[in-house]
Amino acid sequence: MKRKSQSVLGLLGFLGLAGLAYTGYQLREDRVRVRSPEEMMAKVRAFFSEMGRVETLYVELYQSNRDYLEGGVFLEDDRHYRFYLIGKQLYFEEVAS
């Protein structure tokens, strides 16, 4: 009986350590996944530079956070676009002048 309870306690200890290790791994992955605003803006600038020369890129900081970036781009030929970067997906629309 004593041996059985020791093996159960050993198994529970192992599962606890495995859970702790997995939680640490997930926290590390979340930190790696977080991109800086500069990286996010570089992605947006690279995308719109294929459509023409970017004159101004602006970000609405009060509506943006680490997973969501909202702003706009003015191109050299007077086109204006609004963009929404949600995670890794970029959505945009042309703004009528």
C-alpha positions, 0 to 999 in steps of 0.5 A: 500500500505504501509503495502504491501511494509513493508511485501515485505521489511520484506521478503527480509530482512529475505531472506538476513539473511537466505542467510548470514547464509547459506554462513557462514554454507558453509564456516564452512563446508569447514574448517572442510572438509580440512584435514591436510597433516599429516591426509592425510599421515596417511591414505596413510600409513595405506593403504599401511601397509596392503600390508607390512611394510612401510619403507619410505613414501615420499610426493612431496610437490611441486605437492601437495596441500590441496586436492591432495597429490602425493608421493611414498612408499617403502615397506620392501620387496623392492616394490615401489609404487607411489600414488595419493590421490585426495580428499578421493580417493587413486590411486596407481601404482607399480613402476618397479625396 
